[in-house]
Amino acid sequence: MADESQTDKPNVLRETDDEARRLARMLVRGARYMALAVLDPETGFPSVSRALTGTDVDGVPVILVSALSGHTKGLVADPRCSLLAGEPGKGDPLAHPRITLQALAESIARDTPDHARIRSRFLDRHPKAALYADFADFRFFRIVPQSASLNGGFGRAYVLTGADLIIPEPGAAPEWLELSKSLKNMTDAAESLAARLGAENGKNWRFAGVDRAGIDLVGGDLQLRHEFDELAASPEAVLDYLFTMSKVH
């Protein structure tokens, strides 16, 4: 006979649906920085720090870190790590959405196409990082999600897979990098889209990255992520989308 104390126990998790997946992607892809947890190679204890974050073309989070930092030493010794994204607002900080990723870190070798792509995308989002990105002791890591725990607010807890956070078939990277270069000059379109998203005026909004799933905008110290309703078929489809958005009042 089943233990009634177990069968009657309420399940605090909700069934993961498309709305939860979208919120999770927005939290991860829209974060300027996240809390990064690694295992200290000397003590074995968890160690948490803060890291600037970007995303690769498939939506995988990316960090740029120094070999001298404790968290880099931890990632080299053991690739298991965790990221926490989600900014508190007014009131109770626990009432605001947040997501914890369990992930595996992949070091990116220099002088490779992967390094060039990730460097370009990261500096589009964090241009000041150009001051140290090419130092010999700095390296990029892809933080590949394996699973995630999403808290969308009171009573809204979900478990996600790593695949829920990754863009399938991200397309040819050179084409998307070329689109990113083109978008840098489209400041009026960036301002228009930022306004539609309810962003503050006067922040000199600019496009800071694009992929099949959406567009990143940066204005001063603020960052916004706009996700498309469906994956864009091509870079040209994104340009058509922006043109259409600019004509809608």
N, C-alpha and C positions, 0 to 999 in steps of 0.2 A: 504494500500500500504506500502511496506517495506521501511524503512528509507534508502535512498541511501548512506548516510554517514556511515551507519552501514554495509550494504551489500558490499560496495566497499572497506571496510577496509581490508588491507592485513592480512593474518593469519601468525604470526611470528613463529608458531609451525610447525615442520615437523611431518609427520606420523611416529610413533615409529616403527622401524624395528629391525631385529635381530642384525644388526651392532651397532645400538644405545644401545640395551640391553647389548651387549658384552662390549662396552666401559664403560657403567655404572657399570657393575659388576667388571671390572678391576680397576676402580677408587676406588670403595669401598673396595674391597678385597685386593687391593695392597697398601693401605694406612697404614703407620706406626703410624700416628696420624691424628686427624681431629679437626676442630673447632666444639665445642659443645655449642649449645644455649639452655638455659632453661629459665623458667619464675621465676624471683625472688619472693619468697613467701611473702616478706615484702612489696615490692613496686609494684609488678605485671609487672614490666618492663622486657624486654628480657635482659639476661645476657649471654655473650659469653666468653668461655675459651678454652683452648687447652687440649686434652686428648689423651693418648696413646690408640690405638685401636687394637683389634684382631678380629677374626671371630669365630663363633661357626661352628659346622659341617654342618649346613644348610645355611651358608653364612651370617647369621645375625651378624652385628657388635657388639662387646663386649668392654666395658670399665671397668677399675679398678680405683676406686676413694675412697678418704677418707671421712668419715662422717663429718670431720671438714671443708670441702670445701663448698663454696657457691653453686656450681652446684649440689652437692649431696643433699643438703637441698632442692634445687629447684625440683629435680627429685622425692624426697620422697613426697613433697607436691603436685606435679602435674606431672604425667608421660609424658606429652606432651613435646617434645623436637625436636631439629633439628641438623643434622650433615652436615658439608661442607667438601668435599674431593676434591683434585686436586691441584697439585703443579705447580706454575708458572715457566716458563723457561726463556730463553732469549727473549728480546723484550717486547712487550706489555703483561702484566700479564693477561689481559682479552682475549687474543687470544688463551689461553691454556684451555684444557678441564677441567671442574669442574662439580660437582654434589651436589645438596642440597637435603637431605632426611628429610621428616617429619616423625616422629617416636613416638613410645610409649616405655618408659623404663620399663623393668621388672627386679626387684631386685632378685638376686640369693641367696637362703638360703645356709648357710654353712652346711657341713656334709651331703651333698646330692650328688647323682651321677652327677647331672647337674653341681654342683660346682666343683667337681673333674675333670670333662671333660673340662670345660671352663678354669679352672686354668692351667691344663696341656698344653692346646693349647696356652693360652696367654703367659705362660713362655717360650714356645718354640720360640715364636716370640720376646719376651722381657725378656731375662734371668735376667737382672739386677733388674727386678721387684720382683724377689724372695726375695730381701732384706726387702720388706714391704708387700708383698701380703698376708701374714698370720697374720698381725697385726689385733687386734680385731676391730679397727675402719675402716678397709678397706672392701670394698665389690665390687662384680662384678654386672654389669647391662648388660642385653641384650637390645640393642637398635633396636627394631623391626620396620622395614620400613613399612609405610602406603602408602606413595606416594613419588615421587621424581621428581625433575626438573633437567634435564641434559642440559648443554651447552657444546657442542662438539667443539666449536670454532665459528667464525663469520658465522652467518646464519644457525647454526645447533642447534636449541633448540627443546627439546623433553619433554614430560610428561610421566612418567612411573608409574606403579602401584607397590605396595609393593611386589607383587608376582614376578615381573620381577627381583627382587634382591635376592630372596630366592631359595635355592636348593630344588627341590621337592624330596621327599623320600630320605633323606640323608643317609640312611643305618644304620646298627648297629654301634653305637658309639664305643664300645670296639674294634671292628675290625679295625676301622680307627685310633684309638689311638695306637694300636699295630703296624700298618703300620708306623705311625709317628716315633715310637721308632726305627724301623728298618732303616728308612731313615736317621736317625742321623749319622749312620756309613758309609753312602754312599757318602763320600765327593767327590770322583772322578766324580760320576754321577752329583752331584750338580754343580761342576765346569764346566762340559761339557754342561749342560743345560743352565747355566748362560752365557756361551760364545755364545751359539746359539741365545740367546736373546739379544746379543750385549752389555753385561755387561762389566764393567771394570775388567781387570785382576788383580790378586794379592790381592783380597779382602777376601780370605778364605771363599768362598761361601759355604753355608750349607742349607739343607732343613729345613724349620721352620714351617711346617704344610702341611697337605694334606686333601682333601675332594673329593667328587665325581666330582666336577667341575674343580679342578686344584691343583696346587702345589705352595707353598710360598717358596721363597729363600731369605736368608739374607746374606749380606756380609758387615761387618763393620756397618756403619750407613746407608747402602743402602738396599732397599727391592724391590723384584720383584715378580710379580704374573704371573704365566703361567697358562692360561686356556686351558683345553682340547677342542677339536673340538666337543665332545659330552660327556655326563655324563659317568663316568667310571662305569662299571657294578659291580666291586668288587675291593678290595685292590689288589688282584692278578693281575687284569687287569692293574692297575697302574704300578706294577713292570714289567710286560711285555712291557708296553709302554716305560718305561725308558730304558729297555734293548734294545728295537728296536731303540730308539733315539740314544743310545750310539754307535750303529753300522752304523748309517747313516752319511756319510761324505758330 
